[in-house]
Amino acid sequence: MLIDCHSMPSIGGPMDADPGRRRVDFVLGDCHGVSCDRRLTDLARETLARCGYVVKRNLPYAGGFTKRHYGKPGRNVHALQIEINRALYMDEDSFERRPYFGRLADHLTELVSVLTAIRPEALAA
């Protein structure tokens, strides 16, 4: 399993698909089911939602070259992109950590633990 984490601006820019709009907490990109078994993407979404986050799949980020190149669910190789809203953990103007930074780190540790607990054969096609 390849987990590709990114940091996204809290508001869509003028050239983005969501200009001027406030973004959700997390966007999970699995190239619309091409790069990662949907069961893993669903598990990631459910885990983050249980922690209280608003999560979307593939919008505005579905994943690019890395996910398409390496993600081969039919061969039991899964690539999932995780976009994290910067406003969750930092002030986007000053780049200073927000007080929630440690709690977010704990939640991400929980997410990795849940995803890596999956036995590979459970996802074999």
C-alpha positions, 0 to 999 in steps of 0.5 A: 500500500502506497499512501501519498499525503499532501497538504491542500490550501483551505480555500480553492484558488482561482485556477482550481475546480473550487475557486474561493470555496472552503474545502473539506478536512480531507480529500481521498484520491483513488483515481475514481477507484482505479488506483486503490481498492474501494474498500480501503478508500472506504475504510480511510473515509470511515476512520477519518469521519469517526474522528470527526472530520468531513471527508470527500473522495476524489474532489477536487483531487483524484490523484495523479501520476503516482497513483495511476502508475503504482496503484494496481488493485488487480495485483493487490497494490494500492495507492491512495492519496490523502489531501489534508486541509492546512487550516486543520494544523497551521495558520496559512499566513504565519505558518505557525502550528495550531493547537490542534496539531498534536490531535491531528497527528494522533488521528493520522497515526490511528488511520495508518494503524487501521489501514496497515492492519488489513491483511493483503489477502483480504483484498486479493481480487 
